[in-house]
Amino acid sequence: MSFPYSINFVEPELNEQLLKDFHGERTGFVQVGPKRWFFPSRFKKYASSLYSFDARSDDTWIITFPRSGTTWTQEMVWLICNDLNFETAKQVPLTKRFPFFEFHLFMHDDMKACFLEENQRNEQSRQFIEAISQPVSGQLDAMDTPRFIKTHLPMSLVPPSVFEKKSKIIYVARNPSDVVVSYYHLNRLYRTQGYEGDFERFYDYFEKDLTPWSPYWDHIKEGWELRKKDNVLFMFYEDMKRNLSDTVRKTAAFLGRTLSDEHIGELCTHLDITNFRHNKSVTCEELKEVGILKHGEQAFIRNGHVHGNSEELTGPIRRRIREWTERNLMGSDVKFPDH
């Protein structure tokens, strides 16, 4: 299937500045289609194969803008659908149980060579780096059903087969102030992104739709527009935090599962942020071991706060976020929960 949208590199002067700030990308960045979805250069090579992926009717897809409770939702969904098999969930990394559809886009050849060089004495680590540099479609094709797949692609770039086969889709949205702080720290943590600027510069990029998977607001709106479809469950991260047990019940019902109150309690304890951030199955230890995560940065699982009083969110930045939100939600019925 041919890819239906144009793919263009950002203008040279901007590209040069982006490459100075995001050291994980070495070629440049592209913008896709009329909404100008923002990706690293490898998107151009893999756009058609991603778009042509063959979904199955019993797939479950978690779709989010980054740092919107994705990992939390993945673990909840996998356990609901696997009879609360906590033992396997602790032993098998979430990245293996719930593959990340487009991660390979961020493994630039030069960074891959760097990681391979750093791990030259560990053949197992080198094989792991080679594997995650490749499209995950082969791994997914070989997986038994049901499959569980994570993506940050907006709905308009998700493979059409997902909608044709009516795969289950769970979309989670989170307010922009918490997203941008968490996303800033993620871009510093992952050497595949390699951001080395300060928060204010990162916020500038975010507001201008110059961070991967942006534009943020179009991403949210595309998910929101499909919320009434039978195969789509739209949730707000803020509601998940406010009442996790209710979220578990709602998600289980959507997935055709029934859990007792006792089992819901067990799952909520497992998912409690205090326990969750110490669960090595979900904290990307396998990426840390091969050097993809940068030492000295904040952890992959952070504090999970709603409207947290982060030091990054100065008065001027908060005002900019508020005004940016108002501009983008004008005429829209999207409304984040107040907590």
Secondary structure as a PSIPRED ss2 file (coil, helix, strand):
# PSIPRED VFORMAT (PSIPRED V4.0)

   1 M C   1.000  0.000  0.000
   2 S C   1.000  0.000  0.000
   3 F C   1.000  0.000  0.000
   4 P C   1.000  0.000  0.000
   5 Y C   1.000  0.000  0.000
   6 S C   1.000  0.000  0.000
   7 I E   0.000  0.000  1.000
   8 N E   0.000  0.000  1.000
   9 F E   0.000  0.000  1.000
  10 V C   1.000  0.000  0.000
  11 E C   1.000  0.000  0.000
  12 P H   0.000  1.000  0.000
  13 E H   0.000  1.000  0.000
  14 L H   0.000  1.000  0.000
  15 N H   0.000  1.000  0.000
  16 E H   0.000  1.000  0.000
  17 Q H   0.000  1.000  0.000
  18 L H   0.000  1.000  0.000
  19 L H   0.000  1.000  0.000
  20 K H   0.000  1.000  0.000
  21 D H   0.000  1.000  0.000
  22 F E   0.000  0.000  1.000
  23 H C   1.000  0.000  0.000
  24 G C   1.000  0.000  0.000
  25 E C   1.000  0.000  0.000
  26 R C   1.000  0.000  0.000
  27 T C   1.000  0.000  0.000
  28 G C   1.000  0.000  0.000
  29 F E   0.000  0.000  1.000
  30 V E   0.000  0.000  1.000
  31 Q E   0.000  0.000  1.000
  32 V E   0.000  0.000  1.000
  33 G C   1.000  0.000  0.000
  34 P C   1.000  0.000  0.000
  35 K C   1.000  0.000  0.000
  36 R C   1.000  0.000  0.000
  37 W E   0.000  0.000  1.000
  38 F E   0.000  0.000  1.000
  39 F E   0.000  0.000  1.000
  40 P E   0.000  0.000  1.000
  41 S C   1.000  0.000  0.000
  42 R H   0.000  1.000  0.000
  43 F H   0.000  1.000  0.000
  44 K H   0.000  1.000  0.000
  45 K H   0.000  1.000  0.000
  46 Y H   0.000  1.000  0.000
  47 A H   0.000  1.000  0.000
  48 S H   0.000  1.000  0.000
  49 S H   0.000  1.000  0.000
  50 L H   0.000  1.000  0.000
  51 Y H   0.000  1.000  0.000
  52 S C   1.000  0.000  0.000
  53 F C   1.000  0.000  0.000
  54 D C   1.000  0.000  0.000
  55 A C   1.000  0.000  0.000
  56 R C   1.000  0.000  0.000
  57 S C   1.000  0.000  0.000
  58 D C   1.000  0.000  0.000
  59 D C   1.000  0.000  0.000
  60 T E   0.000  0.000  1.000
  61 W E   0.000  0.000  1.000
  62 I E   0.000  0.000  1.000
  63 I E   0.000  0.000  1.000
  64 T E   0.000  0.000  1.000
  65 F C   1.000  0.000  0.000
  66 P C   1.000  0.000  0.000
  67 R C   1.000  0.000  0.000
  68 S C   1.000  0.000  0.000
  69 G C   1.000  0.000  0.000
  70 T H   0.000  1.000  0.000
  71 T H   0.000  1.000  0.000
  72 W H   0.000  1.000  0.000
  73 T H   0.000  1.000  0.000
  74 Q H   0.000  1.000  0.000
  75 E H   0.000  1.000  0.000
  76 M H   0.000  1.000  0.000
  77 V H   0.000  1.000  0.000
  78 W H   0.000  1.000  0.000
  79 L H   0.000  1.000  0.000
  80 I H   0.000  1.000  0.000
  81 C H   0.000  1.000  0.000
  82 N C   1.000  0.000  0.000
  83 D C   1.000  0.000  0.000
  84 L C   1.000  0.000  0.000
  85 N C   1.000  0.000  0.000
  86 F H   0.000  1.000  0.000
  87 E H   0.000  1.000  0.000
  88 T H   0.000  1.000  0.000
  89 A H   0.000  1.000  0.000
  90 K H   0.000  1.000  0.000
  91 Q H   0.000  1.000  0.000
  92 V C   1.000  0.000  0.000
  93 P C   1.000  0.000  0.000
  94 L H   0.000  1.000  0.000
  95 T H   0.000  1.000  0.000
  96 K H   0.000  1.000  0.000
  97 R H   0.000  1.000  0.000
  98 F C   1.000  0.000  0.000
  99 P C   1.000  0.000  0.000
 100 F E   0.000  0.000  1.000
 101 F C   1.000  0.000  0.000
 102 E C   1.000  0.000  0.000
 103 F H   0.000  1.000  0.000
 104 H H   0.000  1.000  0.000
 105 L H   0.000  1.000  0.000
 106 F H   0.000  1.000  0.000
 107 M C   1.000  0.000  0.000
 108 H C   1.000  0.000  0.000
 109 D H   0.000  1.000  0.000
 110 D H   0.000  1.000  0.000
 111 M H   0.000  1.000  0.000
 112 K H   0.000  1.000  0.000
 113 A H   0.000  1.000  0.000
 114 C H   0.000  1.000  0.000
 115 F H   0.000  1.000  0.000
 116 L H   0.000  1.000  0.000
 117 E H   0.000  1.000  0.000
 118 E H   0.000  1.000  0.000
 119 N C   1.000  0.000  0.000
 120 Q C   1.000  0.000  0.000
 121 R C   1.000  0.000  0.000
 122 N C   1.000  0.000  0.000
 123 E H   0.000  1.000  0.000
 124 Q H   0.000  1.000  0.000
 125 S H   0.000  1.000  0.000
 126 R H   0.000  1.000  0.000
 127 Q H   0.000  1.000  0.000
 128 F H   0.000  1.000  0.000
 129 I H   0.000  1.000  0.000
 130 E H   0.000  1.000  0.000
 131 A H   0.000  1.000  0.000
 132 I H   0.000  1.000  0.000
 133 S C   1.000  0.000  0.000
 134 Q C   1.000  0.000  0.000
 135 P C   1.000  0.000  0.000
 136 V C   1.000  0.000  0.000
 137 S H   0.000  1.000  0.000
 138 G H   0.000  1.000  0.000
 139 Q H   0.000  1.000  0.000
 140 L H   0.000  1.000  0.000
 141 D H   0.000  1.000  0.000
 142 A H   0.000  1.000  0.000
 143 M C   1.000  0.000  0.000
 144 D C   1.000  0.000  0.000
 145 T C   1.000  0.000  0.000
 146 P C   1.000  0.000  0.000
 147 R C   1.000  0.000  0.000
 148 F E   0.000  0.000  1.000
 149 I E   0.000  0.000  1.000
 150 K E   0.000  0.000  1.000
 151 T E   0.000  0.000  1.000
 152 H C   1.000  0.000  0.000
 153 L C   1.000  0.000  0.000
 154 P C   1.000  0.000  0.000
 155 M H   0.000  1.000  0.000
 156 S H   0.000  1.000  0.000
 157 L H   0.000  1.000  0.000
 158 V C   1.000  0.000  0.000
 159 P C   1.000  0.000  0.000
 160 P H   0.000  1.000  0.000
 161 S H   0.000  1.000  0.000
 162 V H   0.000  1.000  0.000
 163 F H   0.000  1.000  0.000
 164 E H   0.000  1.000  0.000
 165 K C   1.000  0.000  0.000
 166 K C   1.000  0.000  0.000
 167 S C   1.000  0.000  0.000
 168 K E   0.000  0.000  1.000
 169 I E   0.000  0.000  1.000
 170 I E   0.000  0.000  1.000
 171 Y E   0.000  0.000  1.000
 172 V E   0.000  0.000  1.000
 173 A E   0.000  0.000  1.000
 174 R C   1.000  0.000  0.000
 175 N C   1.000  0.000  0.000
 176 P H   0.000  1.000  0.000
 177 S H   0.000  1.000  0.000
 178 D H   0.000  1.000  0.000
 179 V H   0.000  1.000  0.000
 180 V H   0.000  1.000  0.000
 181 V H   0.000  1.000  0.000
 182 S H   0.000  1.000  0.000
 183 Y H   0.000  1.000  0.000
 184 Y H   0.000  1.000  0.000
 185 H H   0.000  1.000  0.000
 186 L H   0.000  1.000  0.000
 187 N H   0.000  1.000  0.000
 188 R H   0.000  1.000  0.000
 189 L H   0.000  1.000  0.000
 190 Y E   0.000  0.000  1.000
 191 R C   1.000  0.000  0.000
 192 T C   1.000  0.000  0.000
 193 Q C   1.000  0.000  0.000
 194 G C   1.000  0.000  0.000
 195 Y E   0.000  0.000  1.000
 196 E C   1.000  0.000  0.000
 197 G C   1.000  0.000  0.000
 198 D C   1.000  0.000  0.000
 199 F H   0.000  1.000  0.000
 200 E H   0.000  1.000  0.000
 201 R H   0.000  1.000  0.000
 202 F H   0.000  1.000  0.000
 203 Y H   0.000  1.000  0.000
 204 D H   0.000  1.000  0.000
 205 Y H   0.000  1.000  0.000
 206 F H   0.000  1.000  0.000
 207 E H   0.000  1.000  0.000
 208 K C   1.000  0.000  0.000
 209 D C   1.000  0.000  0.000
 210 L C   1.000  0.000  0.000
 211 T C   1.000  0.000  0.000
 212 P C   1.000  0.000  0.000
 213 W C   1.000  0.000  0.000
 214 S C   1.000  0.000  0.000
 215 P C   1.000  0.000  0.000
 216 Y H   0.000  1.000  0.000
 217 W H   0.000  1.000  0.000
 218 D H   0.000  1.000  0.000
 219 H H   0.000  1.000  0.000
 220 I H   0.000  1.000  0.000
 221 K H   0.000  1.000  0.000
 222 E H   0.000  1.000  0.000
 223 G H   0.000  1.000  0.000
 224 W H   0.000  1.000  0.000
 225 E H   0.000  1.000  0.000
 226 L C   1.000  0.000  0.000
 227 R C   1.000  0.000  0.000
 228 K C   1.000  0.000  0.000
 229 K C   1.000  0.000  0.000
 230 D C   1.000  0.000  0.000
 231 N C   1.000  0.000  0.000
 232 V E   0.000  0.000  1.000
 233 L E   0.000  0.000  1.000
 234 F E   0.000  0.000  1.000
 235 M E   0.000  0.000  1.000
 236 F E   0.000  0.000  1.000
 237 Y H   0.000  1.000  0.000
 238 E H   0.000  1.000  0.000
 239 D H   0.000  1.000  0.000
 240 M H   0.000  1.000  0.000
 241 K H   0.000  1.000  0.000
 242 R H   0.000  1.000  0.000
 243 N C   1.000  0.000  0.000
 244 L H   0.000  1.000  0.000
 245 S H   0.000  1.000  0.000
 246 D H   0.000  1.000  0.000
 247 T H   0.000  1.000  0.000
 248 V H   0.000  1.000  0.000
 249 R H   0.000  1.000  0.000
 250 K H   0.000  1.000  0.000
 251 T H   0.000  1.000  0.000
 252 A H   0.000  1.000  0.000
 253 A H   0.000  1.000  0.000
 254 F H   0.000  1.000  0.000
 255 L C   1.000  0.000  0.000
 256 G C   1.000  0.000  0.000
 257 R C   1.000  0.000  0.000
 258 T C   1.000  0.000  0.000
 259 L C   1.000  0.000  0.000
 260 S C   1.000  0.000  0.000
 261 D H   0.000  1.000  0.000
 262 E H   0.000  1.000  0.000
 263 H H   0.000  1.000  0.000
 264 I H   0.000  1.000  0.000
 265 G H   0.000  1.000  0.000
 266 E H   0.000  1.000  0.000
 267 L H   0.000  1.000  0.000
 268 C H   0.000  1.000  0.000
 269 T H   0.000  1.000  0.000
 270 H H   0.000  1.000  0.000
 271 L H   0.000  1.000  0.000
 272 D C   1.000  0.000  0.000
 273 I H   0.000  1.000  0.000
 274 T H   0.000  1.000  0.000
 275 N H   0.000  1.000  0.000
 276 F H   0.000  1.000  0.000
 277 R C   1.000  0.000  0.000
 278 H C   1.000  0.000  0.000
 279 N C   1.000  0.000  0.000
 280 K C   1.000  0.000  0.000
 281 S C   1.000  0.000  0.000
 282 V C   1.000  0.000  0.000
 283 T C   1.000  0.000  0.000
 284 C C   1.000  0.000  0.000
 285 E H   0.000  1.000  0.000
 286 E H   0.000  1.000  0.000
 287 L H   0.000  1.000  0.000
 288 K H   0.000  1.000  0.000
 289 E H   0.000  1.000  0.000
 290 V C   1.000  0.000  0.000
 291 G C   1.000  0.000  0.000
 292 I C   1.000  0.000  0.000
 293 L E   0.000  0.000  1.000
 294 K C   1.000  0.000  0.000
 295 H C   1.000  0.000  0.000
 296 G C   1.000  0.000  0.000
 297 E C   1.000  0.000  0.000
 298 Q C   1.000  0.000  0.000
 299 A C   1.000  0.000  0.000
 300 F C   1.000  0.000  0.000
 301 I C   1.000  0.000  0.000
 302 R C   1.000  0.000  0.000
 303 N C   1.000  0.000  0.000
 304 G C   1.000  0.000  0.000
 305 H C   1.000  0.000  0.000
 306 V C   1.000  0.000  0.000
 307 H C   1.000  0.000  0.000
 308 G C   1.000  0.000  0.000
 309 N C   1.000  0.000  0.000
 310 S C   1.000  0.000  0.000
 311 E C   1.000  0.000  0.000
 312 E C   1.000  0.000  0.000
 313 L C   1.000  0.000  0.000
 314 T C   1.000  0.000  0.000
 315 G H   0.000  1.000  0.000
 316 P H   0.000  1.000  0.000
 317 I H   0.000  1.000  0.000
 318 R H   0.000  1.000  0.000
 319 R H   0.000  1.000  0.000
 320 R H   0.000  1.000  0.000
 321 I H   0.000  1.000  0.000
 322 R H   0.000  1.000  0.000
 323 E H   0.000  1.000  0.000
 324 W H   0.000  1.000  0.000
 325 T H   0.000  1.000  0.000
 326 E H   0.000  1.000  0.000
 327 R H   0.000  1.000  0.000
 328 N H   0.000  1.000  0.000
 329 L H   0.000  1.000  0.000
 330 M C   1.000  0.000  0.000
 331 G C   1.000  0.000  0.000
 332 S C   1.000  0.000  0.000
 333 D C   1.000  0.000  0.000
 334 V C   1.000  0.000  0.000
 335 K C   1.000  0.000  0.000
 336 F C   1.000  0.000  0.000
 337 P C   1.000  0.000  0.000
 338 D C   1.000  0.000  0.000
 339 H C   1.000  0.000  0.000
